[in-house]
Amino acid sequence: MAISKIIQSLNNSALHDKRLTPHPSRTVGGTQYISIFLNRRGDAMALDLSSGSNNAIFMPFAIAPARVLPAIDRTLYAADKSRNSNVNVPELQDRALTRFHCSGLGQARDVMNYFAELT
């Protein structure tokens, strides 16, 4: 599946965002499947580079419950539900996750900015 231009743009922005750090156990800029970033307090956000038009962004449900960014479609992944095997860093593995499905670059940036500003 082709990399979404929206997620690719967000990945490029995240690489230059001083509030975010590429995950230390992952390739900077991501693999062909996933790119993972940490915010200042150590939470992880994964950009699903292989999600195509779904423009998917994963983060722990604990920091992204339904009341956060309610206009953006999402899927809840219970801790025991199967998921993208590339989302296997300790900060995301075996945890309930929110998978945002962003309809455009504006929504994707809203998710990234929310994540980056958590303190």
C-alpha positions in Angstrom: 0.0 0.0 0.0 1.3 3.5 -0.8 2.2 5.9 1.9 -0.5 8.5 2.5 0.7 12.0 1.6 -1.0 13.2 4.7 0.9 10.8 7.0 4.1 11.4 5.1 3.7 15.2 5.6 3.0 14.7 9.3 6.0 12.4 9.6 8.2 15.1 8.0 6.8 17.7 10.3 7.3 15.6 13.4 10.9 15.0 12.5 11.4 18.8 12.7 9.2 19.5 15.7 11.2 20.3 18.8 8.4 18.9 21.0 8.9 15.4 19.6 11.7 12.9 19.5 12.0 9.9 17.3 11.7 6.7 19.3 15.2 5.7 20.3 14.7 2.0 19.4 13.3 2.8 15.9 14.7 4.0 12.7 14.6 7.8 12.5 12.0 8.7 10.0 10.4 5.3 10.3 10.3 2.1 8.3 8.1 1.5 5.3 5.4 0.7 7.9 5.6 2.8 11.0 7.2 5.9 12.5 7.1 6.3 16.2 7.7 9.5 18.3 7.9 10.4 21.9 6.6 13.6 23.5 8.4 15.4 26.3 6.8 13.2 29.0 7.7 10.0 27.3 4.3 9.0 25.7 4.5 7.3 22.3 2.6 8.1 19.1 2.9 5.9 16.0 2.2 7.1 12.5 1.0 4.2 10.4 2.9 4.8 7.1 1.2 1.8 5.5 -2.4 2.8 6.3 -3.1 4.4 2.9 -6.2 6.5 2.9 -6.9 5.7 6.6 -4.3 8.2 7.7 -3.9 6.3 10.9 -2.2 7.5 14.1 -1.9 5.3 17.2 -1.5 6.5 20.8 -2.3 5.0 24.2 -6.0 5.2 25.0 -5.2 6.6 28.4 -4.0 9.9 26.8 -6.5 9.9 24.0 -10.0 9.0 25.3 -13.2 9.6 23.4 -13.5 13.2 24.7 -10.2 14.2 23.1 -10.6 15.5 19.5 -14.2 14.1 19.3 -14.7 15.1 15.7 -12.0 12.7 14.5 -13.0 9.1 13.7 -11.2 6.5 15.8 -11.0 2.9 16.6 -10.3 1.6 20.1 -7.9 -1.3 20.4 -8.3 -3.1 23.7 -5.0 -4.3 25.2 -5.7 -7.9 24.2 -6.9 -7.1 20.6 -4.6 -7.8 17.7 -3.1 -4.8 16.0 -0.3 -3.6 13.7 2.7 -5.8 14.7 5.0 -2.8 14.1 3.5 -1.0 17.1 5.6 -3.0 19.5 7.5 -0.5 21.5 7.1 -0.8 25.3 5.0 2.5 25.5 2.4 1.0 23.1 2.7 -2.8 23.4 0.0 -4.6 25.4 -1.9 -1.4 26.1 -5.3 -0.2 25.0 -4.7 2.1 22.0 -6.7 4.8 20.2 -6.3 4.7 16.4 -7.2 8.0 14.9 -8.5 7.9 11.3 -7.7 11.5 10.0 -9.8 12.7 7.1 -7.3 15.4 6.1 -4.0 17.1 7.0 -5.7 19.5 9.4 -7.1 16.6 11.5 -3.7 14.9 11.4 -1.9 18.1 12.6 -4.6 18.5 15.4 -3.7 15.0 16.7 0.0 15.6 16.5 -0.3 19.0 18.2 -2.5 17.5 21.0 0.1 14.8 21.6 3.1 17.1 21.5 1.6 19.5 24.0 0.9 16.9 26.7 2.8 17.7 29.9 
